[in-house]
Amino acid sequence: MSEKMVKGFLVSKTDTKGKITYCNDAFVEISGFCENELIGKPHSIVRHPDMPRAVFAYLWEHITKGREVNVYVKNLAKNGDFYWVFVNVTPSFDARGQIIGYYSVRREPSREGVQKIGELYAKMCQAESSGGIKAGAQVFGEFFENLGACYEDFVMHLQVGEKLADK
Ligand SMILES: Cc1cc2nc3c(=O)[nH]c(=O)nc-3n(C[C@H](O)[C@H](O)[C@H](O)COP(=O)(O)O)c2cc1C
């Protein structure tokens, strides 16, 4: 299966459970689905099996607390092709401060980021195949502990092609 390159911004919105409520034309096009096959479906419709479960647990842990998150994600197209994205997910709030859904914008990731994160995710998936999500989360935690940086700092630096200071 071949890799697709992301052009522009791939936008989607979900309800609080992660069901798709909106996607832009670029998102629809790269996914290979029709818009009506996406709207109302769980966002995991584009989930690639190479993605560790612990990464999505990390994503949901942030957004359900009202925080934004930036994550490298490998997505699956309808025909089996894949595409890497650097996604920013933010909660949307009502006037009383309650979360009413989530908004996400994906862009082309850096190739160095895909390389490094791809290696980490492969180790996490391997751990998860025998030890479940807990084992994946442990690999994730140990990687950043050894690095002396958090995932957020790591990916933001990778994305702009900077090295982490003194690491
Ligand atoms: C706004 C938003 C955007 C998301 N974008 C993606 C995405 O591009 N790819 C993906 O696999 N999961 C995405 N997710 C996470 C999915 O909701 C889900 O947690 C993930 O696909 C794992 O699904 P599973 O737990 O059913 O295996 C997104 C979630 C939200 C709230």
The ligand as an SDF file (V2000), in Angstrom:
LIG
                    3D

 31 33  0  0  0  0  0  0  0  0999 V2000
  -11.1810   15.8730   16.8250 C   0  0  0  0  0  0  0  0  0  0  0  0
  -10.6000   14.4880   16.7760 C   0  0  0  0  0  0  0  0  0  0  0  0
   -9.8250   14.1230   15.7000 C   0  0  0  0  0  0  0  0  0  0  0  0
   -9.2860   12.8150   15.6110 C   0  0  0  0  0  0  0  0  0  0  0  0
   -8.5240   12.4940   14.5230 N   0  0  0  0  0  0  0  0  0  0  0  0
   -8.0920   11.2190   14.3860 C   0  0  0  0  0  0  0  0  0  0  0  0
   -7.3840   10.8280   13.2210 C   0  0  0  0  0  0  0  0  0  0  0  0
   -7.0910   11.6140   12.3180 O   0  0  0  0  0  0  0  0  0  0  0  0
   -7.0170    9.5210   13.1320 N   0  0  0  0  0  0  0  0  0  0  0  0
   -7.2960    8.6000   14.0970 C   0  0  0  0  0  0  0  0  0  0  0  0
   -6.9520    7.4210   13.9290 O   0  0  0  0  0  0  0  0  0  0  0  0
   -7.9390    8.9680   15.2330 N   0  0  0  0  0  0  0  0  0  0  0  0
   -8.3340   10.2450   15.3990 C   0  0  0  0  0  0  0  0  0  0  0  0
   -8.9930   10.6100   16.5450 N   0  0  0  0  0  0  0  0  0  0  0  0
   -9.0760    9.6520   17.6490 C   0  0  0  0  0  0  0  0  0  0  0  0
  -10.2510    8.7030   17.5110 C   0  0  0  0  0  0  0  0  0  0  0  0
  -11.3880    9.3110   18.0980 O   0  0  0  0  0  0  0  0  0  0  0  0
   -9.9740    7.3620   18.2350 C   0  0  0  0  0  0  0  0  0  0  0  0
   -9.6610    7.6020   19.5940 O   0  0  0  0  0  0  0  0  0  0  0  0
   -8.8180    6.5780   17.6010 C   0  0  0  0  0  0  0  0  0  0  0  0
   -8.9720    6.4610   16.2140 O   0  0  0  0  0  0  0  0  0  0  0  0
   -8.6880    5.1820   18.2140 C   0  0  0  0  0  0  0  0  0  0  0  0
   -9.8700    4.4950   18.0310 O   0  0  0  0  0  0  0  0  0  0  0  0
  -10.2240    3.1740   18.7950 P   0  0  0  0  0  0  0  0  0  0  0  0
   -9.9770    3.4520   20.2530 O   0  0  0  0  0  0  0  0  0  0  0  0
  -11.6560    2.9070   18.4840 O   0  0  0  0  0  0  0  0  0  0  0  0
   -9.2850    2.1450   18.2810 O   0  0  0  0  0  0  0  0  0  0  0  0
   -9.5230   11.8940   16.6580 C   0  0  0  0  0  0  0  0  0  0  0  0
  -10.3210   12.2820   17.7480 C   0  0  0  0  0  0  0  0  0  0  0  0
  -10.8330   13.5580   17.8170 C   0  0  0  0  0  0  0  0  0  0  0  0
  -11.6700   13.9630   19.0090 C   0  0  0  0  0  0  0  0  0  0  0  0
  1  2  1  0
  2  3  1  0
  2 30  2  0
  3  4  2  0
  4  5  1  0
  4 28  1  0
  5  6  2  0
  6  7  1  0
  6 13  1  0
  7  8  2  0
  7  9  1  0
  9 10  1  0
 10 11  2  0
 10 12  1  0
 12 13  2  0
 13 14  1  0
 14 15  1  0
 14 28  1  0
 15 16  1  0
 16 17  1  0
 16 18  1  0
 18 19  1  0
 18 20  1  0
 20 21  1  0
 20 22  1  0
 22 23  1  0
 23 24  1  0
 24 25  2  0
 24 26  1  0
 24 27  1  0
 28 29  2  0
 29 30  1  0
 30 31  1  0
M  END
$$$$
